[in-house]
């Protein structure tokens, strides 16, 4: 039996084990999924802090010029993605 034949024989067995694991619901939701608002606030604060530091170092991008908007957008995005 060649290596290619052995691999071809193993693929259906591997797929049979992997596919249910990919589509199964997680056993328990994590802290971020239980508290999406708190996670959004944390993400927003971290993004705001990074933008302020970037501006202090002479950054000229959109994020450095508008740190509050960056924090709000990051927080809203994190909250939205965790609610899905």
Order of alpha helices (4+ residues) and beta strands (2+ residues): alpha-alpha-alpha-alpha-alpha
